[in-house]
């Protein structure tokens, strides 16, 4: 797949780690805790990378730069509080 529609997301559960090896485009990663609350957002993760979020129980993958419509105003998470 060369790209994905910006209005679609893929939830992976359970999931605490994601790799983008083999991808041809960047992804936004929306990490969710066990209650479904956003704990972190990694934007525009390029191909051939690995990301981990130990507080997460699932992740939603969207096209890089397209996570905005999937998030509420206060759902950006705190990237300083979690490890990569």
C-alpha positions, 0 to 999 in steps of 0.5 A: 500500500502506497498510502492510506485514506486520511479518514481511516484508522486501524486500532491494534489491541492489545498493543504497546509497541509498533514498528514501521518497517516495510511502510511506505509512508509516515504514521500517526500513533494514538496510544490508548490506556485500558479505559480508552483514554489517550496517553500519548500521540506520536505524529508523523513516525517515518518508515523503518522506526520502532515506538513503544508506550508502556502505559498503552494497552492499544494504539490507533494508526492513522496516516501521518498528519491525520490524527487530529480528527480522531482526537478531542481538544485535550487528548494530545497526551503528555509526550514528556511523561512517557518513553519512546 
